[in-house]
Amino acid sequence: MRLLVASDSFAEGEHLATKHTCEGSNVSPPLRWNNMPAGTRSVAIICEDPDAPSGLFTHWVLYDLPGETRRLTEGSPGSGKEGLNSFKKSGYAGPCPPPNGSHRYVFRVYALDIESIGPAGMSRQEAVAAIEGHVLAEGALMGRYQRRRTA
């Protein structure tokens, strides 16, 4: 089953607003999802940049959202637990690519059959390992961002 993930801030493949990046307020974009399967007990979200020069870069790890959650407002982790991003900090860290091209940012949403995958502060790797075997459905929304060029 596939979750349908969308945002009021950007559509699939469109550029993220500056306010959702390191050049702006650095707040997470609003997200919504539907087509949740029966038996969903929690939701997890991972945002990654597959185009980072050093390899996959994690911008947000959020999990243990209640199973009935269908949206997050701008800048809010809802009632979920936040894990560590690739900056080794908890919470959302917006796009901040080098000024040499557009990068993709993929917001993956997972419907899980368990209420909790673990304590706050898990890394992406720990969260992915914890959800293995518990994913009922997943979906993704991809946005792009390119830093402004300075004179």
BASE-583539 format. One record per atom (N, C-alpha, C): residue number from 1; atom name; x, y, z. Coordinates in nm, 4 decimals. Layout:
@k:NUM; a:CA; x:X; y:Y; z:Z
...
end
This chain:
@k:1; a:N; x:0.0843; y:-0.1180; z:0.0000
@k:1; a:CA; x:0.0000; y:0.0000; z:0.0000
@k:1; a:C; x:0.0890; y:0.1246; z:0.0000
@k:2; a:N; x:0.0454; y:0.2250; z:-0.0720
@k:2; a:CA; x:0.1243; y:0.3484; z:-0.0864
@k:2; a:C; x:0.0525; y:0.4641; z:-0.0178
@k:3; a:N; x:0.1235; y:0.5357; z:0.0678
@k:3; a:CA; x:0.0697; y:0.6564; z:0.1283
@k:3; a:C; x:0.0794; y:0.7702; z:0.0285
@k:4; a:N; x:-0.0165; y:0.8594; z:0.0308
@k:4; a:CA; x:-0.0150; y:0.9781; z:-0.0538
@k:4; a:C; x:0.0316; y:1.0944; z:0.0324
@k:5; a:N; x:0.1505; y:1.1464; z:0.0039
@k:5; a:CA; x:0.2124; y:1.2518; z:0.0846
@k:5; a:C; x:0.2101; y:1.3818; z:0.0054
@k:6; a:N; x:0.1717; y:1.4909; z:0.0720
@k:6; a:CA; x:0.1635; y:1.6216; z:0.0062
@k:6; a:C; x:0.1998; y:1.7311; z:0.1064
@k:7; a:N; x:0.2132; y:1.8523; z:0.0542
@k:7; a:CA; x:0.2413; y:1.9694; z:0.1371
@k:7; a:C; x:0.1677; y:2.0887; z:0.0789
@k:8; a:N; x:0.1249; y:2.1788; z:0.1659
@k:8; a:CA; x:0.0652; y:2.3044; z:0.1202
@k:8; a:C; x:0.1738; y:2.4033; z:0.0781
@k:9; a:N; x:0.3003; y:2.3678; z:0.1004
@k:9; a:CA; x:0.4116; y:2.4569; z:0.0727
@k:9; a:C; x:0.4794; y:2.4294; z:-0.0620
@k:10; a:N; x:0.4790; y:2.3043; z:-0.1063
@k:10; a:CA; x:0.5420; y:2.2689; z:-0.2338
@k:10; a:C; x:0.4798; y:2.1403; z:-0.2869
@k:11; a:N; x:0.4829; y:2.1258; z:-0.4179
@k:11; a:CA; x:0.4329; y:2.0048; z:-0.4830
@k:11; a:C; x:0.5517; y:1.9159; z:-0.5202
@k:12; a:N; x:0.5239; y:1.7930; z:-0.5546
@k:12; a:CA; x:0.6280; y:1.6973; z:-0.5949
@k:12; a:C; x:0.7213; y:1.7594; z:-0.6987
@k:13; a:N; x:0.8516; y:1.7598; z:-0.6678
@k:13; a:CA; x:0.9524; y:1.8091; z:-0.7602
@k:13; a:C; x:0.9723; y:1.9591; z:-0.7615
@k:14; a:N; x:0.8887; y:2.0333; z:-0.6895
@k:14; a:CA; x:0.9022; y:2.1792; z:-0.6856
@k:14; a:C; x:1.0048; y:2.2217; z:-0.5814
@k:15; a:N; x:1.0456; y:2.3492; z:-0.5901
@k:15; a:CA; x:1.1416; y:2.4031; z:-0.4946
@k:15; a:C; x:1.0759; y:2.4333; z:-0.3609
@k:16; a:N; x:1.1501; y:2.4024; z:-0.2549
@k:16; a:CA; x:1.1046; y:2.4346; z:-0.1196
@k:16; a:C; x:1.1172; y:2.5848; z:-0.0979
@k:17; a:N; x:1.0287; y:2.6397; z:-0.0192
@k:17; a:CA; x:1.0349; y:2.7812; z:0.0160
@k:17; a:C; x:1.1598; y:2.8056; z:0.1011
@k:18; a:N; x:1.2206; y:2.9208; z:0.0855
@k:18; a:CA; x:1.3423; y:2.9553; z:0.1593
@k:18; a:C; x:1.3220; y:2.9423; z:0.3094
@k:19; a:N; x:1.2010; y:2.9702; z:0.3585
@k:19; a:CA; x:1.1787; y:2.9629; z:0.5037
@k:19; a:C; x:1.1992; y:2.8220; z:0.5600
@k:20; a:N; x:1.1974; y:2.7208; z:0.4736
@k:20; a:CA; x:1.2173; y:2.5824; z:0.5182
@k:20; a:C; x:1.3628; y:2.5385; z:0.5063
@k:21; a:N; x:1.4537; y:2.6348; z:0.4851
@k:21; a:CA; x:1.5953; y:2.6043; z:0.4626
@k:21; a:C; x:1.6851; y:2.6807; z:0.5599
@k:22; a:N; x:1.8151; y:2.6541; z:0.5507
@k:22; a:CA; x:1.9121; y:2.7232; z:0.6357
@k:22; a:C; x:1.9234; y:2.8706; z:0.6014
@k:23; a:N; x:1.8755; y:2.9110; z:0.4848
@k:23; a:CA; x:1.8804; y:3.0515; z:0.4450
@k:23; a:C; x:1.7576; y:3.1284; z:0.4926
@k:24; a:N; x:1.6644; y:3.0575; z:0.5537
@k:24; a:CA; x:1.5418; y:3.1201; z:0.6032
@k:24; a:C; x:1.5233; y:3.0906; z:0.7506
@k:25; a:N; x:1.4006; y:3.0629; z:0.7900
@k:25; a:CA; x:1.3671; y:3.0352; z:0.9301
@k:25; a:C; x:1.4032; y:2.8939; z:0.9732
@k:26; a:N; x:1.4358; y:2.8077; z:0.8762
@k:26; a:CA; x:1.4753; y:2.6703; z:0.9053
@k:26; a:C; x:1.3650; y:2.5937; z:0.9783
@k:27; a:N; x:1.2410; y:2.6135; z:0.9356
@k:27; a:CA; x:1.1273; y:2.5416; z:0.9945
@k:27; a:C; x:1.0812; y:2.4329; z:0.8977
@k:28; a:N; x:1.0351; y:2.3234; z:0.9530
@k:28; a:CA; x:0.9883; y:2.2131; z:0.8689
@k:28; a:C; x:0.8627; y:2.2551; z:0.7924
@k:29; a:N; x:0.8479; y:2.2055; z:0.6705
@k:29; a:CA; x:0.7286; y:2.2394; z:0.5921
@k:29; a:C; x:0.6063; y:2.1654; z:0.6458
@k:30; a:N; x:0.4878; y:2.2182; z:0.6180
@k:30; a:CA; x:0.3677; y:2.1434; z:0.6554
@k:30; a:C; x:0.3592; y:2.0184; z:0.5682
@k:31; a:N; x:0.3193; y:1.9086; z:0.6274
@k:31; a:CA; x:0.3038; y:1.7827; z:0.5544
@k:31; a:C; x:0.1683; y:1.7220; z:0.5871
@k:32; a:N; x:0.1131; y:1.6491; z:0.4905
@k:32; a:CA; x:-0.0097; y:1.5736; z:0.5148
@k:32; a:C; x:-0.0014; y:1.4436; z:0.4360
@k:33; a:N; x:-0.0695; y:1.3423; z:0.4841
@k:33; a:CA; x:-0.0675; y:1.2127; z:0.4173
@k:33; a:C; x:-0.2019; y:1.1442; z:0.4393
@k:34; a:N; x:-0.2353; y:1.0572; z:0.3447
@k:34; a:CA; x:-0.3576; y:0.9788; z:0.3597
@k:34; a:C; x:-0.3380; y:0.8432; z:0.2956
@k:35; a:N; x:-0.4444; y:0.7648; z:0.2939
@k:35; a:CA; x:-0.4423; y:0.6272; z:0.2474
@k:35; a:C; x:-0.3755; y:0.5369; z:0.3514
@k:36; a:N; x:-0.3958; y:0.5709; z:0.4793
@k:36; a:CA; x:-0.3358; y:0.4942; z:0.5884
@k:36; a:C; x:-0.4063; y:0.3590; z:0.6022
@k:37; a:N; x:-0.3301; y:0.2528; z:0.6156
@k:37; a:CA; x:-0.3908; y:0.1207; z:0.6289
@k:37; a:C; x:-0.4460; y:0.0956; z:0.7691
@k:38; a:N; x:-0.5419; y:0.0067; z:0.7772
@k:38; a:CA; x:-0.5935; y:-0.0358; z:0.9071
@k:38; a:C; x:-0.4779; y:-0.0974; z:0.9857
@k:39; a:N; x:-0.4790; y:-0.0793; z:1.1147
@k:39; a:CA; x:-0.3743; y:-0.1347; z:1.1993
@k:39; a:C; x:-0.2556; y:-0.0429; z:1.2199
@k:40; a:N; x:-0.2614; y:0.0789; z:1.1633
@k:40; a:CA; x:-0.1515; y:0.1743; z:1.1834
@k:40; a:C; x:-0.1529; y:0.2199; z:1.3289
@k:41; a:N; x:-0.0417; y:0.2011; z:1.3972
@k:41; a:CA; x:-0.0322; y:0.2391; z:1.5383
@k:41; a:C; x:0.0605; y:0.3578; z:1.5600
@k:42; a:N; x:0.1498; y:0.3836; z:1.4635
@k:42; a:CA; x:0.2346; y:0.5029; z:1.4720
@k:42; a:C; x:0.2835; y:0.5403; z:1.3331
@k:43; a:N; x:0.3395; y:0.6615; z:1.3252
@k:43; a:CA; x:0.3899; y:0.7158; z:1.1989
@k:43; a:C; x:0.5330; y:0.7644; z:1.2221
@k:44; a:N; x:0.6177; y:0.7427; z:1.1223
@k:44; a:CA; x:0.7557; y:0.7922; z:1.1255
@k:44; a:C; x:0.7822; y:0.8716; z:0.9981
@k:45; a:N; x:0.8680; y:0.9721; z:1.0090
@k:45; a:CA; x:0.9054; y:1.0549; z:0.8939
@k:45; a:C; x:1.0569; y:1.0699; z:0.8931
@k:46; a:N; x:1.1159; y:1.0517; z:0.7750
@k:46; a:CA; x:1.2595; y:1.0744; z:0.7583
@k:46; a:C; x:1.2768; y:1.1621; z:0.6349
@k:47; a:N; x:1.3538; y:1.2709; z:0.6491
@k:47; a:CA; x:1.3839; y:1.3589; z:0.5365
@k:47; a:C; x:1.5325; y:1.3475; z:0.5055
@k:48; a:N; x:1.5625; y:1.3184; z:0.3769
@k:48; a:CA; x:1.7005; y:1.2958; z:0.3368
@k:48; a:C; x:1.7350; y:1.3697; z:0.2082
@k:49; a:N; x:1.8632; y:1.3999; z:0.1935
@k:49; a:CA; x:1.9190; y:1.4577; z:0.0717
@k:49; a:C; x:2.0085; y:1.3515; z:0.0075
@k:50; a:N; x:1.9615; y:1.2877; z:-0.1014
@k:50; a:CA; x:2.0441; y:1.1862; z:-0.1661
@k:50; a:C; x:2.1553; y:1.2451; z:-0.2534
@k:51; a:N; x:2.1568; y:1.3765; z:-0.2704
@k:51; a:CA; x:2.2539; y:1.4411; z:-0.3585
@k:51; a:C; x:2.3719; y:1.5035; z:-0.2846
@k:52; a:N; x:2.3783; y:1.4871; z:-0.1555
@k:52; a:CA; x:2.4861; y:1.5478; z:-0.0763
@k:52; a:C; x:2.6219; y:1.4939; z:-0.1209
@k:53; a:N; x:2.7240; y:1.5803; z:-0.1261
@k:53; a:CA; x:2.8572; y:1.5376; z:-0.1711
@k:53; a:C; x:2.9142; y:1.4210; z:-0.0900
@k:54; a:N; x:2.8797; y:1.4132; z:0.0379
@k:54; a:CA; x:2.9333; y:1.3071; z:0.1243
@k:54; a:C; x:2.8451; y:1.1826; z:0.1256
@k:55; a:N; x:2.7405; y:1.1810; z:0.0446
@k:55; a:CA; x:2.6469; y:1.0686; z:0.0443
@k:55; a:C; x:2.5159; y:1.1083; z:0.1095
@k:56; a:N; x:2.4302; y:1.0135; z:0.1339
@k:56; a:CA; x:2.2983; y:1.0402; z:0.1905
@k:56; a:C; x:2.3085; y:1.1238; z:0.3181
@k:57; a:N; x:2.2377; y:1.2359; z:0.3207
@k:57; a:CA; x:2.2423; y:1.3283; z:0.4342
@k:57; a:C; x:2.1030; y:1.3378; z:0.4937
@k:58; a:N; x:2.0915; y:1.3142; z:0.6230
@k:58; a:CA; x:1.9620; y:1.3131; z:0.6907
@k:58; a:C; x:1.9325; y:1.4502; z:0.7510
@k:59; a:N; x:1.8153; y:1.5036; z:0.7178
@k:59; a:CA; x:1.7746; y:1.6348; z:0.7682
@k:59; a:C; x:1.6715; y:1.6261; z:0.8806
@k:60; a:N; x:1.6031; y:1.5126; z:0.8919
@k:60; a:CA; x:1.5003; y:1.5021; z:0.9957
@k:60; a:C; x:1.4667; y:1.3566; z:1.0190
@k:61; a:N; x:1.4585; y:1.3194; z:1.1461
@k:61; a:CA; x:1.4111; y:1.1877; z:1.1878
@k:61; a:C; x:1.3036; y:1.2137; z:1.2925
@k:62; a:N; x:1.1824; y:1.1736; z:1.2610
@k:62; a:CA; x:1.0677; y:1.1962; z:1.3498
@k:62; a:C; x:0.9900; y:1.0656; z:1.3567
@k:63; a:N; x:0.9536; y:1.0234; z:1.4757
@k:63; a:CA; x:0.8853; y:0.8939; z:1.4887
@k:63; a:C; x:0.7955; y:0.8930; z:1.6113
@k:64; a:N; x:0.7212; y:0.7841; z:1.6231
@k:64; a:CA; x:0.6252; y:0.7641; z:1.7323
@k:64; a:C; x:0.5127; y:0.8668; z:1.7322
@k:65; a:N; x:0.4820; y:0.9212; z:1.6134
@k:65; a:CA; x:0.3596; y:1.0016; z:1.6021
@k:65; a:C; x:0.2418; y:0.9060; z:1.6175
@k:66; a:N; x:0.1345; y:0.9454; z:1.6857
@k:66; a:CA; x:0.0193; y:0.8568; z:1.6994
@k:66; a:C; x:-0.0340; y:0.8119; z:1.5628
@k:67; a:N; x:-0.0831; y:0.6897; z:1.5566
@k:67; a:CA; x:-0.1298; y:0.6311; z:1.4318
@k:67; a:C; x:-0.2395; y:0.7079; z:1.3614
@k:68; a:N; x:-0.3152; y:0.7870; z:1.4351
@k:68; a:CA; x:-0.4234; y:0.8640; z:1.3728
@k:68; a:C; x:-0.3750; y:0.9972; z:1.3144
@k:69; a:N; x:-0.2471; y:1.0300; z:1.3312
@k:69; a:CA; x:-0.1914; y:1.1547; z:1.2792
@k:69; a:C; x:-0.1933; y:1.1517; z:1.1261
@k:70; a:N; x:-0.2443; y:1.2593; z:1.0685
@k:70; a:CA; x:-0.2520; y:1.2684; z:0.9228
@k:70; a:C; x:-0.1864; y:1.3941; z:0.8672
@k:71; a:N; x:-0.1323; y:1.4781; z:0.9582
@k:71; a:CA; x:-0.0687; y:1.6015; z:0.9119
@k:71; a:C; x:0.0201; y:1.6587; z:1.0206
@k:72; a:N; x:0.1159; y:1.7390; z:0.9745
@k:72; a:CA; x:0.1994; y:1.8190; z:1.0633
@k:72; a:C; x:0.1920; y:1.9629; z:1.0143
@k:73; a:N; x:0.1767; y:2.0554; z:1.1053
@k:73; a:CA; x:0.1770; y:2.1958; z:1.0669
@k:73; a:C; x:0.3214; y:2.2427; z:1.0510
@k:74; a:N; x:0.3386; y:2.3530; z:0.9842
@k:74; a:CA; x:0.4707; y:2.4089; z:0.9606
@k:74; a:C; x:0.5459; y:2.4279; z:1.0918
@k:75; a:N; x:0.6690; y:2.3793; z:1.0967
@k:75; a:CA; x:0.7542; y:2.3985; z:1.2133
@k:75; a:C; x:0.7225; y:2.3110; z:1.3326
@k:76; a:N; x:0.6333; y:2.2134; z:1.3161
@k:76; a:CA; x:0.5918; y:2.1326; z:1.4300
@k:76; a:C; x:0.6282; y:1.9856; z:1.4140
@k:77; a:N; x:0.6831; y:1.9243; z:1.5193
@k:77; a:CA; x:0.7050; y:1.7805; z:1.5171
@k:77; a:C; x:0.5823; y:1.7043; z:1.5670
@k:78; a:N; x:0.4713; y:1.7761; z:1.5889
@k:78; a:CA; x:0.3528; y:1.7103; z:1.6439
@k:78; a:C; x:0.3864; y:1.6547; z:1.7807
@k:79; a:N; x:0.3303; y:1.5399; z:1.8119
@k:79; a:CA; x:0.3587; y:1.4787; z:1.9425
@k:79; a:C; x:0.4579; y:1.3638; z:1.9274
@k:80; a:N; x:0.5367; y:1.3684; z:1.8206
@k:80; a:CA; x:0.6349; y:1.2634; z:1.7966
@k:80; a:C; x:0.7658; y:1.2873; z:1.8690
@k:81; a:N; x:0.8526; y:1.1885; z:1.8589
@k:81; a:CA; x:0.9877; y:1.1978; z:1.9144
@k:81; a:C; x:1.0828; y:1.2319; z:1.7997
@k:82; a:N; x:1.1781; y:1.3202; z:1.8261
@k:82; a:CA; x:1.2738; y:1.3577; z:1.7230
@k:82; a:C; x:1.4054; y:1.2853; z:1.7447
@k:83; a:N; x:1.4606; y:1.2393; z:1.6332
@k:83; a:CA; x:1.5898; y:1.1735; z:1.6350
@k:83; a:C; x:1.6984; y:1.2696; z:1.5903
@k:84; a:N; x:1.8167; y:1.2155; z:1.5704
@k:84; a:CA; x:1.9314; y:1.2972; z:1.5323
@k:84; a:C; x:1.9436; y:1.3064; z:1.3808
@k:85; a:N; x:1.9672; y:1.4281; z:1.3327
@k:85; a:CA; x:1.9931; y:1.4487; z:1.1902
@k:85; a:C; x:2.1435; y:1.4307; z:1.1665
@k:86; a:N; x:2.1875; y:1.4507; z:1.0437
@k:86; a:CA; x:2.3301; y:1.4325; z:1.0126
@k:86; a:C; x:2.4194; y:1.5401; z:1.0724
@k:87; a:N; x:2.3605; y:1.6469; z:1.1259
@k:87; a:CA; x:2.4368; y:1.7473; z:1.1994
@k:87; a:C; x:2.4590; y:1.7039; z:1.3435
@k:88; a:N; x:2.4073; y:1.5826; z:1.3778
@k:88; a:CA; x:2.4148; y:1.5271; z:1.5139
@k:88; a:C; x:2.3334; y:1.6090; z:1.6129
@k:89; a:N; x:2.2254; y:1.6707; z:1.5618
@k:89; a:CA; x:2.1351; y:1.7490; z:1.6456
@k:89; a:C; x:1.9946; y:1.6918; z:1.6330
@k:90; a:N; x:1.9170; y:1.7102; z:1.7358
@k:90; a:CA; x:1.7790; y:1.6646; z:1.7367
@k:90; a:C; x:1.6915; y:1.7652; z:1.6629
@k:91; a:N; x:1.5963; y:1.7162; z:1.5863
@k:91; a:CA; x:1.5008; y:1.8040; z:1.5206
@k:91; a:C; x:1.5282; y:1.8233; z:1.3730
@k:92; a:N; x:1.4498; y:1.9122; z:1.3148
@k:92; a:CA; x:1.4572; y:1.9416; z:1.1719
@k:92; a:C; x:1.5739; y:2.0350; z:1.1428
@k:93; a:N; x:1.6494; y:2.0030; z:1.0389
@k:93; a:CA; x:1.7558; y:2.0889; z:0.9879
@k:93; a:C; x:1.7299; y:2.1041; z:0.8389
@k:94; a:N; x:1.6904; y:2.2210; z:0.7977
@k:94; a:CA; x:1.6497; y:2.2429; z:0.6599
@k:94; a:C; x:1.7613; y:2.2307; z:0.5588
@k:95; a:N; x:1.7228; y:2.2217; z:0.4319
@k:95; a:CA; x:1.8198; y:2.2129; z:0.3231
@k:95; a:C; x:1.9230; y:2.3247; z:0.3293
@k:96; a:N; x:2.0477; y:2.2873; z:0.3014
@k:96; a:CA; x:2.1577; y:2.3829; z:0.3045
@k:96; a:C; x:2.2673; y:2.3323; z:0.2112
@k:97; a:N; x:2.2332; y:2.3101; z:0.0834
@k:97; a:CA; x:2.3321; y:2.2506; z:-0.0075
@k:97; a:C; x:2.4422; y:2.3485; z:-0.0447
@k:98; a:N; x:2.5539; y:2.2951; z:-0.0932
@k:98; a:CA; x:2.6565; y:2.3856; z:-0.1450
@k:98; a:C; x:2.5981; y:2.4621; z:-0.2639
@k:99; a:N; x:2.6514; y:2.5797; z:-0.2919
@k:99; a:CA; x:2.5919; y:2.6631; z:-0.3980
@k:99; a:C; x:2.6271; y:2.6197; z:-0.5396
@k:100; a:N; x:2.6321; y:2.4897; z:-0.5644
@k:100; a:CA; x:2.6701; y:2.4432; z:-0.6982
@k:100; a:C; x:2.5636; y:2.3538; z:-0.7618
@k:101; a:N; x:2.4398; y:2.3814; z:-0.7345
@k:101; a:CA; x:2.3352; y:2.3034; z:-0.7994
@k:101; a:C; x:2.2200; y:2.2728; z:-0.7080
@k:102; a:N; x:2.1162; y:2.2251; z:-0.7675
@k:102; a:CA; x:1.9934; y:2.1903; z:-0.6964
@k:102; a:C; x:2.0054; y:2.0509; z:-0.6353
@k:103; a:N; x:1.9585; y:2.0365; z:-0.5128
@k:103; a:CA; x:1.9552; y:1.9065; z:-0.4463
@k:103; a:C; x:1.8099; y:1.8647; z:-0.4259
@k:104; a:N; x:1.7891; y:1.7332; z:-0.4150
@k:104; a:CA; x:1.6573; y:1.6778; z:-0.3862
@k:104; a:C; x:1.6456; y:1.6492; z:-0.2366
@k:105; a:N; x:1.5266; y:1.6734; z:-0.1830
@k:105; a:CA; x:1.4977; y:1.6475; z:-0.0423
@k:105; a:C; x:1.3731; y:1.5608; z:-0.0380
@k:106; a:N; x:1.3890; y:1.4391; z:0.0136
@k:106; a:CA; x:1.2811; y:1.3412; z:0.0113
@k:106; a:C; x:1.2265; y:1.3251; z:0.1521
@k:107; a:N; x:1.0974; y:1.3559; z:0.1676
@k:107; a:CA; x:1.0257; y:1.3382; z:0.2937
@k:107; a:C; x:0.9531; y:1.2039; z:0.2844
@k:108; a:N; x:1.0021; y:1.1036; z:0.3575
@k:108; a:CA; x:0.9418; y:0.9701; z:0.3563
@k:108; a:C; x:0.8540; y:0.9537; z:0.4797
@k:109; a:N; x:0.7317; y:0.9077; z:0.4575
@k:109; a:CA; x:0.6365; y:0.8859; z:0.5665
@k:109; a:C; x:0.6067; y:0.7364; z:0.5730
@k:110; a:N; x:0.6125; y:0.6808; z:0.6928
@k:110; a:CA; x:0.5914; y:0.5380; z:0.7151
@k:110; a:C; x:0.4754; y:0.5157; z:0.8109
@k:111; a:N; x:0.3832; y:0.4277; z:0.7747
@k:111; a:CA; x:0.2771; y:0.3814; z:0.8645
@k:111; a:C; x:0.3276; y:0.2522; z:0.9283
@k:112; a:N; x:0.3300; y:0.2486; z:1.0605
@k:112; a:CA; x:0.3885; y:0.1353; z:1.1328
@k:112; a:C; x:0.2844; y:0.0609; z:1.2161
@k:113; a:N; x:0.3103; y:-0.0667; z:1.2389
@k:113; a:CA; x:0.2173; y:-0.1492; z:1.3170
@k:113; a:C; x:0.2535; y:-0.1556; z:1.4653
@k:114; a:N; x:0.3455; y:-0.0686; z:1.5103
@k:114; a:CA; x:0.3838; y:-0.0624; z:1.6517
@k:114; a:C; x:0.3700; y:0.0817; z:1.7003
@k:115; a:N; x:0.3450; y:0.0983; z:1.8314
@k:115; a:CA; x:0.3262; y:0.2324; z:1.8872
@k:115; a:C; x:0.4557; y:0.3088; z:1.9022
@k:116; a:N; x:0.5634; y:0.2380; z:1.9323
@k:116; a:CA; x:0.6908; y:0.3063; z:1.9575
@k:116; a:C; x:0.8055; y:0.2255; z:1.8996
@k:117; a:N; x:0.9001; y:0.2970; z:1.8380
@k:117; a:CA; x:1.0194; y:0.2284; z:1.7881
@k:117; a:C; x:1.1386; y:0.2479; z:1.8808
@k:118; a:N; x:1.1246; y:0.3362; z:1.9794
@k:118; a:CA; x:1.2347; y:0.3555; z:2.0733
@k:118; a:C; x:1.2358; y:0.4947; z:2.1338
@k:119; a:N; x:1.3407; y:0.5253; z:2.2083
@k:119; a:CA; x:1.3506; y:0.6545; z:2.2761
@k:119; a:C; x:1.3835; y:0.7682; z:2.1798
@k:120; a:N; x:1.3592; y:0.8900; z:2.2236
@k:120; a:CA; x:1.3981; y:1.0079; z:2.1458
@k:120; a:C; x:1.5495; y:1.0067; z:2.1277
@k:121; a:N; x:1.5953; y:1.0695; z:2.0172
@k:121; a:CA; x:1.7379; y:1.0829; z:1.9945
@k:121; a:C; x:1.8018; y:0.9734; z:1.9117
@k:122; a:N; x:1.7199; y:0.8860; z:1.8515
@k:122; a:CA; x:1.7754; y:0.7797; z:1.7676
@k:122; a:C; x:1.8336; y:0.8386; z:1.6386
@k:123; a:N; x:1.9360; y:0.7754; z:1.5857
@k:123; a:CA; x:1.9916; y:0.8151; z:1.4565
@k:123; a:C; x:1.9015; y:0.7605; z:1.3454
@k:124; a:N; x:1.9249; y:0.8057; z:1.2232
@k:124; a:CA; x:1.8511; y:0.7532; z:1.1097
@k:124; a:C; x:1.8700; y:0.6021; z:1.1007
@k:125; a:N; x:1.9926; y:0.5566; z:1.1151
@k:125; a:CA; x:2.0218; y:0.4143; z:1.1039
@k:125; a:C; x:1.9470; y:0.3339; z:1.2105
@k:126; a:N; x:1.9446; y:0.3848; z:1.3328
@k:126; a:CA; x:1.8724; y:0.3157; z:1.4405
@k:126; a:C; x:1.7220; y:0.3135; z:1.4135
@k:127; a:N; x:1.6687; y:0.4256; z:1.3654
@k:127; a:CA; x:1.5249; y:0.4319; z:1.3360
@k:127; a:C; x:1.4881; y:0.3374; z:1.2223
@k:128; a:N; x:1.5680; y:0.3363; z:1.1162
@k:128; a:CA; x:1.5410; y:0.2468; z:1.0027
@k:128; a:C; x:1.5459; y:0.1005; z:1.0482
@k:129; a:N; x:1.6432; y:0.0657; z:1.1302
@k:129; a:CA; x:1.6523; y:-0.0717; z:1.1814
@k:129; a:C; x:1.5308; y:-0.1056; z:1.2678
@k:130; a:N; x:1.4839; y:-0.0086; z:1.3473
@k:130; a:CA; x:1.3704; y:-0.0326; z:1.4374
@k:130; a:C; x:1.2379; y:-0.0479; z:1.3632
@k:131; a:N; x:1.2224; y:0.0182; z:1.2477
@k:131; a:CA; x:1.0950; y:0.0055; z:1.1749
@k:131; a:C; x:1.0928; y:-0.1165; z:1.0826
@k:132; a:N; x:1.2090; y:-0.1757; z:1.0605
@k:132; a:CA; x:1.2149; y:-0.2931; z:0.9727
@k:132; a:C; x:1.1185; y:-0.4010; z:1.0217
@k:133; a:N; x:1.0373; y:-0.4502; z:0.9324
@k:133; a:CA; x:0.9392; y:-0.5531; z:0.9652
@k:133; a:C; x:0.8093; y:-0.4980; z:1.0217
@k:134; a:N; x:0.8003; y:-0.3652; z:1.0376
@k:134; a:CA; x:0.6809; y:-0.3029; z:1.0954
@k:134; a:C; x:0.6124; y:-0.2042; z:1.0014
@k:135; a:N; x:0.6619; y:-0.1906; z:0.8784
@k:135; a:CA; x:0.6065; y:-0.0939; z:0.7840
@k:135; a:C; x:0.4839; y:-0.1528; z:0.7149
@k:136; a:N; x:0.3682; y:-0.0887; z:0.7371
@k:136; a:CA; x:0.2440; y:-0.1293; z:0.6708
@k:136; a:C; x:0.2298; y:-0.0607; z:0.5355
@k:137; a:N; x:0.2785; y:0.0625; z:0.5281
@k:137; a:CA; x:0.2714; y:0.1412; z:0.4041
@k:137; a:C; x:0.3714; y:0.2544; z:0.4149
@k:138; a:N; x:0.4110; y:0.3070; z:0.2996
@k:138; a:CA; x:0.5000; y:0.4221; z:0.2988
@k:138; a:C; x:0.4726; y:0.5066; z:0.1757
@k:139; a:N; x:0.5138; y:0.6304; z:0.1831
@k:139; a:CA; x:0.4998; y:0.7225; z:0.0712
@k:139; a:C; x:0.6059; y:0.8293; z:0.0841
@k:140; a:N; x:0.6234; y:0.9075; z:-0.0209
@k:140; a:CA; x:0.7281; y:1.0093; z:-0.0188
@k:140; a:C; x:0.6858; y:1.1312; z:-0.0987
@k:141; a:N; x:0.7437; y:1.2443; z:-0.0609
@k:141; a:CA; x:0.7271; y:1.3703; z:-0.1318
@k:141; a:C; x:0.8664; y:1.4283; z:-0.1496
@k:142; a:N; x:0.9011; y:1.4632; z:-0.2739
@k:142; a:CA; x:1.0339; y:1.5151; z:-0.3020
@k:142; a:C; x:1.0253; y:1.6616; z:-0.3435
@k:143; a:N; x:1.1050; y:1.7431; z:-0.2762
@k:143; a:CA; x:1.1182; y:1.8831; z:-0.3122
@k:143; a:C; x:1.2639; y:1.9110; z:-0.3467
@k:144; a:N; x:1.2873; y:2.0244; z:-0.4088
@k:144; a:CA; x:1.4238; y:2.0623; z:-0.4487
@k:144; a:C; x:1.4619; y:2.1947; z:-0.3826
@k:145; a:N; x:1.5922; y:2.2155; z:-0.3728
@k:145; a:CA; x:1.6380; y:2.3455; z:-0.3251
@k:145; a:C; x:1.7767; y:2.3734; z:-0.3797
@k:146; a:N; x:1.7989; y:2.4992; z:-0.4189
@k:146; a:CA; x:1.9293; y:2.5478; z:-0.4610
@k:146; a:C; x:1.9539; y:2.6778; z:-0.3873
@k:147; a:N; x:2.0693; y:2.6868; z:-0.3252
@k:147; a:CA; x:2.1004; y:2.8074; z:-0.2473
@k:147; a:C; x:2.1108; y:2.9276; z:-0.3378
@k:148; a:N; x:2.0771; y:3.0425; z:-0.2788
@k:148; a:CA; x:2.0902; y:3.1693; z:-0.3513
@k:148; a:C; x:2.2365; y:3.1984; z:-0.3714
@k:149; a:N; x:2.2663; y:3.2553; z:-0.4821
@k:149; a:CA; x:2.4051; y:3.2928; z:-0.5114
@k:149; a:C; x:2.4316; y:3.4320; z:-0.4573
@k:150; a:N; x:2.5442; y:3.4477; z:-0.3914
@k:150; a:CA; x:2.5784; y:3.5814; z:-0.3390
@k:150; a:C; x:2.6748; y:3.6491; z:-0.4352
@k:151; a:N; x:2.6708; y:3.7791; z:-0.4341
@k:151; a:CA; x:2.7550; y:3.8569; z:-0.5270
@k:151; a:C; x:2.8979; y:3.8630; z:-0.4809
end
